[in-house]
Each structure stands twice: as structure tokens, then as C-alpha cells.
Amino acid sequence: MTTAKQIREIVNPLLMRHSDLILTDGGLIRIMPVGHVVRQIYIARSSQKRYFTLSWRLMEMFGPMNTGRSLGNCYDHLGRAERFRPDGGGGGTWVWDDPTMAGDFVEQMEQDVLPFLRSLDTTEAALGFIKSHIRSSGHRGWHWWIIATIALGELDDARAIWPEYGGSHPAPDPDAPLPSWETEEGRWARYGEIGPPLLADDRAALARIRHRWEAENVRGTAIEPYWTPTPFPLEEDAEPEQISA
């Protein structure tokens, strides 16, 4: 099985040269700053100790989906580069005892993956890319589109979706505590929260809900020390009195 020591050894050259990278739990390299959409590279351990798999992933932090402890809904796997593939081998697999592996890993990260992920440095850019990424589209249902369009301030689009899907989740009793966000009941109750302010075009209330959801997702995770709360595009499009309400 892949060990933390092996992961640290191949990642260290990147950490030494790129001050915006952090290696956190479970073989995840995150790009700072950490905001509404986390940009990450995932070194996944295999049950066979010779191998690991590699992918980039985008993880939204502002939905009631336990996202802070998952890998996100948009990703792609990375294979070995043609020029590094061993003669006569399949060549697509990351093998720890292949002497060309470490060089291939660093070169792909620096030439391709990091420039791509760094380009998604705003919520608008990251969510715009996720919307267009066909390969991972099967992992995003109506709930993803609701939270994404609200985060972007596209409330007309969110209201067009809500009656058919979100309307089946009634608003929770405002005088009763919400169930834990870590339970299925609690997550669906949180979707119900957004109905009234969405239909009332209350951007300030929607923003407050989103910031609370994001904090719930981040607290207690390995990225909490690196997280910087920032306004959503939803707030930037609002009138000043709405933001301060």
C-alpha cells in the first residue's frame, strides 16, 4: 500500500518550489488560497503497494453535501506521459519502483496541471469550468445546479430549477434547531432553507446561509487553517444595503 512517506518524497520538490501548495491529509495537494472552490491534486493509494492513481479535482465548499470531507464533483484522472513510459510496458500506470515516475509526476504538475488549476482562481472561473466539464457531469444533479447558480448570483436560473426539484424540501421550522449537517436529514433540511429567500430574491439571507454552510464544511478538516472566507459573487452583485442586512 502507498505510504505517507512515499507521497511526501515525490511531492517535496513541488512544495519547495511552489509556496502556494500545501500537502494535507490523505495524499491531497491543495492550492492556496483556499476559498469557495478548492483546487486539489489527489494521490490515491492502491490496495497493491506498487501502484497509485493520480487525478486533479475541484471541490465546492459551500453546499450541504458534506463536501469538506469528500473529493468534489469535478475531476479527471492523469496517466503517464508518453515520453516517460517504460519501453514495452503499458505505460499508463503510476508505479512506485519505476525510476522515471518521479520526474514524470513533477513535470506534468508544473507544465500542465498547476497552470490549469491556478487559472481557476475565482469562483466564477472555477464554477464556469465545472459547468462545462462533460466527463464529470454525471456527478452533478439538480442540487449542484441550485447551489452553483445561487453562489454566482444567477437567481433567475435557480428559481427556474427550484419548483421542480427543490420545492419538495419544505423550509425547516425557524424556531427549531436544524438537524446535524452530517446527516441526510440535516442536508435535505438545509436545501429547504434556501427556498423562501430564493423566491423572495433576498440575496443577503442567501449569502448568510451559504457562509454558514461553508463554515460547517470546513470546520474540523485539514484545510481549516488555510481557509479564507470571502464574499460570493451573489453578494458582489447585490445592492450595498442588501449585503449589510
C-alpha positions as CSV (number, residue, x, y, z in Angstrom):
1,M,0.0,0.0,0.0
2,T,1.2,3.5,-0.8
3,T,2.6,5.2,2.4
4,A,2.6,8.8,3.6
5,K,6.4,8.7,3.3
6,Q,6.3,7.8,-0.4
7,I,3.8,10.6,-1.1
8,R,5.9,13.1,0.8
9,E,9.0,12.2,-1.2
10,I,7.5,12.8,-4.6
11,V,5.6,15.9,-3.6
12,N,8.5,17.6,-1.7
13,P,10.1,19.0,-4.9
14,L,6.9,20.8,-5.7
15,L,6.4,22.1,-2.2
16,M,10.0,23.5,-2.2
17,R,9.4,25.4,-5.5
18,H,5.8,26.5,-5.1
19,S,4.8,28.4,-2.0
20,D,1.1,28.2,-2.8
21,L,1.0,24.4,-2.4
22,I,0.2,22.5,0.8
23,L,0.1,18.8,1.3
24,T,-2.7,17.8,3.7
25,D,-4.5,14.6,4.7
26,G,-4.8,11.5,2.5
27,G,-2.4,12.5,-0.3
28,L,-4.1,15.7,-1.2
29,I,-2.1,18.7,-2.6
30,R,-4.2,21.9,-2.3
31,I,-3.5,25.2,-4.0
32,M,-3.8,28.3,-1.8
33,P,-5.7,30.4,-1.2
34,V,-8.5,28.0,-0.1
35,G,-11.8,29.6,-0.8
36,H,-15.3,28.6,-2.2
37,V,-13.9,26.0,-4.6
38,V,-10.8,24.1,-3.5
39,R,-8.3,23.2,-6.3
40,Q,-6.5,19.9,-5.5
41,I,-4.4,17.1,-6.8
42,Y,-5.2,13.7,-5.4
43,I,-2.6,10.9,-5.0
44,A,-4.8,7.9,-4.3
45,R,-3.5,4.8,-2.5
46,S,-4.0,1.5,-4.1
47,S,-4.5,-1.9,-2.5
48,Q,-1.4,-3.0,-4.4
49,K,1.6,-1.4,-2.9
50,R,3.4,-0.9,-6.2
51,Y,0.7,1.4,-7.7
52,F,-1.1,4.6,-7.1
53,T,-3.6,6.7,-9.1
54,L,-3.4,10.4,-9.8
55,S,-6.1,13.0,-10.5
56,W,-6.9,16.7,-10.2
57,R,-10.2,17.6,-8.5
58,L,-12.3,20.7,-7.8
59,M,-14.3,20.7,-4.6
60,E,-17.1,23.1,-3.8
61,M,-17.2,24.0,-0.1
62,F,-20.5,25.9,0.1
63,G,-23.1,23.1,-0.3
64,P,-24.8,21.0,2.3
65,M,-23.3,17.8,0.9
66,N,-20.5,17.0,3.4
67,T,-18.1,18.4,0.7
68,G,-15.4,19.3,3.2
69,R,-14.8,15.6,3.8
70,S,-15.1,14.4,0.1
71,L,-13.2,14.9,-3.1
72,G,-15.6,17.1,-5.1
73,N,-17.8,16.6,-8.1
74,C,-15.4,17.6,-10.9
75,Y,-12.2,15.6,-11.6
76,D,-10.1,13.9,-14.2
77,H,-7.5,11.2,-14.0
78,L,-3.9,11.6,-15.1
79,G,-1.8,8.9,-16.8
80,R,1.8,8.7,-17.5
81,A,3.2,11.0,-20.2
82,E,4.2,9.3,-23.4
83,R,7.8,10.4,-23.2
84,F,8.3,8.8,-19.8
85,R,6.6,5.5,-20.4
86,P,8.9,2.4,-20.0
87,D,9.8,0.5,-23.1
88,G,7.5,-2.4,-23.7
89,G,5.1,-1.6,-20.8
90,G,1.5,-0.4,-20.7
91,G,2.9,2.9,-19.5
92,G,-0.2,4.5,-18.2
93,T,0.2,3.4,-14.6
94,W,2.0,5.2,-11.8
95,V,4.4,2.6,-10.3
96,W,6.5,3.5,-7.3
97,D,9.6,1.4,-8.3
98,D,9.7,2.9,-11.9
99,P,12.7,5.2,-11.9
100,T,11.0,7.6,-14.4
101,M,7.9,8.1,-12.3
102,A,9.0,10.9,-10.0
103,G,10.3,13.0,-12.9
104,D,7.1,12.4,-14.9
105,F,5.0,13.5,-11.9
106,V,6.8,16.7,-11.3
107,E,7.0,17.7,-15.0
108,Q,3.2,17.1,-15.5
109,M,2.4,19.0,-12.4
110,E,4.5,22.0,-13.3
111,Q,3.8,22.1,-17.1
112,D,0.2,21.2,-17.2
113,V,-1.8,20.7,-14.0
114,L,-0.7,23.6,-11.8
115,P,-1.1,26.2,-14.6
116,F,-4.6,24.9,-15.3
117,L,-5.7,24.8,-11.7
118,R,-4.2,28.2,-11.0
119,S,-6.2,29.7,-13.9
120,L,-9.4,28.8,-12.0
121,D,-8.6,31.4,-9.3
122,T,-12.1,32.9,-8.9
123,T,-15.4,31.4,-8.0
124,E,-16.8,32.4,-11.4
125,A,-13.9,30.8,-13.3
126,A,-14.0,27.6,-11.3
127,L,-17.8,27.1,-11.5
128,G,-17.8,28.1,-15.1
129,F,-15.3,25.3,-15.9
130,I,-17.2,22.8,-13.8
131,K,-20.4,23.5,-15.7
132,S,-18.6,22.8,-19.0
133,H,-16.7,19.6,-17.8
134,I,-18.6,16.8,-19.6
135,R,-16.5,13.9,-18.2
136,S,-17.7,14.5,-14.6
137,S,-21.2,15.8,-15.5
138,G,-22.9,12.7,-14.2
139,H,-21.8,13.6,-10.7
140,R,-23.8,16.8,-10.6
141,G,-27.6,16.8,-10.2
142,W,-30.2,19.4,-9.6
143,H,-28.8,20.2,-6.1
144,W,-25.4,21.1,-7.6
145,W,-27.0,23.4,-10.1
146,I,-29.1,25.1,-7.4
147,I,-26.1,25.8,-5.2
148,A,-23.9,26.9,-8.1
149,T,-26.3,29.3,-9.6
150,I,-27.1,30.9,-6.3
151,A,-23.4,31.3,-5.4
152,L,-22.9,33.0,-8.8
153,G,-25.9,35.3,-8.2
154,E,-27.9,33.8,-11.1
155,L,-31.1,33.7,-9.1
156,D,-33.4,33.6,-12.1
157,D,-31.8,30.4,-13.2
158,A,-32.0,29.0,-9.6
159,R,-35.7,29.9,-9.4
160,A,-36.3,28.1,-12.7
161,I,-35.0,24.9,-11.2
162,W,-36.5,25.2,-7.7
163,P,-40.2,24.4,-8.3
164,E,-39.5,21.1,-9.9
165,Y,-36.8,19.8,-7.6
166,G,-36.1,21.9,-4.5
167,G,-39.8,22.5,-3.8
168,S,-40.1,19.0,-2.5
169,H,-37.9,20.1,0.5
170,P,-40.0,22.4,2.7
171,A,-38.5,25.2,4.7
172,P,-37.5,23.9,8.2
173,D,-39.1,25.4,11.3
174,P,-37.1,28.6,12.0
175,D,-37.7,28.2,15.7
176,A,-36.3,24.7,15.9
177,P,-32.6,23.7,15.6
178,L,-31.5,22.2,12.3
179,P,-30.5,18.5,12.4
180,S,-26.8,17.9,12.1
181,W,-25.4,18.8,8.7
182,E,-23.6,15.5,8.7
183,T,-26.9,13.5,8.5
184,E,-29.0,13.0,5.4
185,E,-31.9,14.6,7.2
186,G,-29.8,17.6,8.0
187,R,-28.5,18.1,4.5
188,W,-32.0,18.0,3.0
189,A,-33.3,20.4,5.6
190,R,-30.6,22.8,4.5
191,Y,-31.8,22.7,1.0
192,G,-35.2,23.6,2.3
193,E,-33.7,26.7,4.0
194,I,-33.0,28.4,0.7
195,G,-36.5,28.2,-0.7
196,P,-38.1,31.3,1.0
197,P,-35.1,33.7,0.5
198,L,-34.6,32.4,-3.1
199,L,-38.2,33.1,-4.1
200,A,-38.2,36.4,-2.2
201,D,-34.9,37.5,-4.0
202,D,-33.3,38.0,-0.6
203,R,-29.6,37.9,-1.5
204,A,-28.5,38.9,2.0
205,A,-30.3,35.9,3.5
206,L,-29.0,33.5,0.9
207,A,-25.4,34.8,1.5
208,R,-25.7,34.2,5.2
209,I,-26.9,30.7,4.7
210,R,-24.1,30.0,2.2
211,H,-21.4,31.3,4.6
212,R,-22.8,29.1,7.4
213,W,-22.8,26.0,5.2
214,E,-19.2,26.6,4.1
215,A,-18.1,27.1,7.7
216,E,-19.8,23.8,8.6
217,N,-18.0,22.0,5.8
218,V,-14.6,23.5,6.7
219,R,-14.5,23.2,10.5
220,G,-12.5,20.2,11.7
221,T,-10.9,19.5,8.4
222,A,-7.3,19.6,7.4
223,I,-7.9,22.7,5.2
224,E,-9.4,24.8,8.0
225,P,-6.1,26.5,8.9
226,Y,-5.8,27.6,5.2
227,W,-9.3,28.7,4.6
228,T,-10.1,32.4,3.9
229,P,-13.8,33.3,3.9
230,T,-14.6,35.7,1.1
231,P,-17.8,37.2,-0.4
232,F,-19.7,35.2,-3.0
233,P,-20.5,36.7,-6.5
234,L,-24.0,36.6,-5.1
235,E,-23.1,39.4,-2.7
236,E,-20.9,41.3,-5.2
237,D,-24.0,41.7,-7.4
238,A,-26.2,42.9,-4.6
239,E,-27.1,46.4,-3.6
240,P,-24.9,47.7,-0.6
241,E,-27.9,47.7,1.8
242,Q,-28.6,44.1,0.9
243,I,-25.1,42.9,1.8
244,S,-25.1,44.6,5.2
245,A,-28.7,43.4,6.1
